[in-house]
Amino acid sequence: MALLRRLRAAAAAWTGTGTGTGTRTGTGTRTGTGTGRGLATAAGEGRQLLLRQLFEASSCTYTYVLADAATGDAVIIDPVLETVPRDLQLLRELGLTLRYAANTHCHADHVTGSGALRRTLGCLSAIGRDSGARADLRLAEGDELRFGAFALRVLPTPGHTPGCVTFVLDDASMAFTGDALLVRGCGRTDFQQGCARTLHRSVHERIFTLPESCRIYPGHDYRGHTMSTVGEERRHNPRLTLGADDFVALMERLELPRPRLMDVAVPANLRCGIQDEP
């Protein structure tokens, strides 16, 4: 009940601070806090992608805002509940219309902000179908999230959890890997039905087969990295350069502490944060 009250209060506080409800367009079924790292890249003739990488310090989570610079259509990946006010302000300042609030998986270390963004802006929430979570769009392989002239392609990469997905830009120039692949590391596999062997296979068969120059944008970082490339991680990732058996043995020896917010975060994230009133 305390969590529900907190979420309701947060949603009420944010109402009216966004950029408007926008238009619900889809593909398929339905049409301390850090500062943003200002990144923009041209992705093909006649297109310009706006990219912002944002950081939430308590869980070391990266949130990404991507937008078509021409149309203002945007998608946000892995928003965090506590930093939704920051995200709303950024969307407003840049004149963006949020179409999707997408999660790479059902997180255990923070409550997602996708439900709050959905309630405030009218965007669609999205998560992998095999996550078991509720969302407007439950994504499977081959699905796309289209925003303006761009699209994010859904690539299932289970292992950290069964429902993990990687979002790959339509020209394969960048991939948002969540917890499947970090810079010189990877997500843990000792809870939420994780499987080290499955994760090793996902990274090698799904992510490492992307172009070598494809930029890797991870879901977390704990050592000051912001991004990498497929080629770098193939050569230098100390975990994923191991063979499958050695990788499994390594992951079994980690003995990591239980995430502090797991008992709160997982139930909330199965409803996309504050997806609906009970």
Order of alpha helices (4+ residues) and beta strands (2+ residues): alpha-beta-beta-beta-beta-alpha-beta-alpha-beta-beta-beta-beta-beta-beta-alpha-beta-beta-alpha-alpha-alpha
